[in-house]
Amino acid sequence: MAAVFEEALKKNLSKGELLPVYILFGQDGYLKKNYSDKIGAKIAEPDDIFNYCRFTADSDLQEIYDAVLQLPFMGDKKFVELYDFDFEHCAKSELDRMCELLSEVPDTTVFVLRFDSVEFDFKKSSKFKKLVTAAEKSGGMAVNLDHRKTPELVKMLVDGASKRGCKMESSAARYLVETAGDDISLLQNELIKLCAFANGNVITSDTVDKVSVKTVEASVYNLSKFILDSNTSAAIACLDELFFMRIEPIIILYTVSSVYVDMLRVFAAKQQGEPLSAVAQKFGYKGREFLLEKAGTNLRKFDFNKINLSLSAVMEADRSLKSFGADARTVLEQLIIRLIYIAAKGETVD
């Protein structure tokens, strides 16, 4: 059984036809918990000790087995959730027993397996495939709940602000996603702070700058933005902030370099007549397509020669950082000046 995505799960739940088994996995912890809670709410109240059962990875497997197979008490169905069952490292006998259980879940039970901290490659893990195959025998569904794409997150934020009596500009919502990341739990917390700060007024990108946290990656991308804008003073100030935050110099360098790699990939795609969607799929930009959109915008000021010279400067800085005795701050300051000069003049400087 191939894994499905959020839309298929939403469609299933909207029809009210609950399946015997749901295996929820993927990158977004909020979505996994939210959908598990939604499934449970359709069956019983959380305080219903007979028909609403939650188990963690350290629970006794026999108790889980009994809970799944027992008939509901004064109800049509019962809800059972098992959280973070470590199938990759459990004994073979336990994995076999879990597969046996998944293959025989009765119509009177809805059994949810939710994975958050257990790490695995769902495309390569033979053990996970065994779980999914067993769930299929009961008519179950395996759902990959990765982070939502930027347009979906923007709509969620704009709608969420409206419900809280504020108006959030779409550009501000997109900026929040770019700077804070695509984790829904974090975005919702930031939205609550923004709405409280705005107090009914419009939430702009400036508001986001004043109130919201930024990921390390976003802070370094700001450094890249200042470099591309040839804003030397702002770039050096941003570097000061990153060193104050104790960000590893090599991380700063690699994130700056990724901006030029993005441009090179988009440039090559345009030369081959390929759409950005092909680049996103080939190089793993799923959920981060906005980086390619930015690269396309940056290419208006860059040609292949500038990209090539910039990447050469980055590689030279990389060698310097990895050499014995090099001062990281000096190396990165010199790189900033060289990149700005290349962007402005189209030639390098020693």
Residue, then its C-alpha position, 0 to 999 in steps of 0.5 A: m500500500a502506497a502512502v497517501f498525503e494530507e488531502a486523502l486523509k482530510k477527504n476520508l475524515s470528511k466522509g465520516e468513514l473511519l478506517p480500522v488503522y491509520i499510520l501517521f508519520g512525516q515531518d510535521g508533528y503538529l499535523k500528526k497529533n492534530y489528526s490523531d486527536k480529530i480521529g479520536a474525537k469522532i469516536a469518544e471523549p478523551d476522559d472515556i477510559f473504556n473507549y479512548c486509550r492512548f499508549t506510549a512506546d514503553s507500554d506493554l504490548q499485551e495491554i495494547y493488543d487487548a485494548v485493540l481487540q476488546l469490544p467498545f463499552m456502550g458505544d459503536k467504536k473505541f479509539v486506541e493510539l500507540y505513540d512512537f512504537d520503535f519498530e526499527h529497534c524492537a525484537k523481531s517477535e514484537l514486530d511480528r506481533m504488531c504486524e499480526l495485530l494490525s492485520e486483524v483490527p476489528d471493525t469496532t476499533v480505530f487503531v492509530l500508530r503515530f510516529d514523532s521521534v522515531e526516525f526512519d526512511f519510509k521509502k527504504s525501511s523494510k520493517f515499516k513496509k511490513l507494518v504498512t502491508a499488515a495495516e492494508k489487510s485491515g483496510g488501513m491507511a498510511v499517511n505522510l504528513d510533511h510540512r505544508k507548502t508555503p502558499e498553504l501556510v500563508k493562507m493559514l496565517v492570514d485566516g488565523a489573523s482574521k479570526r483573531g480580529c487582525k488583518m495580516e498582509s500576505s507578504a507578511a505571512r510569507y515573510l514569517v514562514e521564510t524567517a520562522g520556518d514551516d513548523i505549524s506549531l511554531l507559526q501558530n505561536e508566533l501568530i498569537k504574539l503578532c495579533a496581541f502586539a498588533n491589537g487589531n491593526v494590520i500585521t506587516s513584515d515590519t511587525v514580523d521583524k519586531v515581534s517574531v523569532k527567526t531561525v538561524e537559517a533565516s538570519v544567515y539568509n538575511l546576510s545573503k540578502f544584504i550581500l546581494d543588495s550590496n549593502t556592506s554595512a548591513a551585512i557586517a552588522c548581520l555578521d556581528e549578530l551571528f557571531f554574537m549568537r555563537i553560530e558556527p562560521i562554517i554554518i554561516l558559510y554553507t548557508v550563504s553558499s546555498v543562495y548561489v547554488d540555488m541560483l546556479r540550479v535555476f540558471a541551469a534549468k532555464q537553459q534547459g527549458e525546465p520548470l522550477s517544479a522539476v528543480a524542486q523535485k530533483f534537488g529536494y526543495k519540497g516545502r521550500e520552493f520559495l528559495l527557488e523563487k528567490a533565486g529566480t528573482n536574484l538572477r535578474k542581477f546575475d549572469f553565469n560569470k557572477i555566479n561562477l566567481s561567487l562560488s569560487a570565492v565561497m570555495e576559497a573561504d571554505r578552504s581558509l576556514k578549514s586551514f589551521g590558524a585562520d581567523a574565521r571572522t576575518v575570512l567571512e568579512q573578506l568573503i562579504i567584501r568579495l561577494i559584494y564586489i562581484a555582484a556590483k562589478g562582475e569581476t573578483v578582487d584580491 
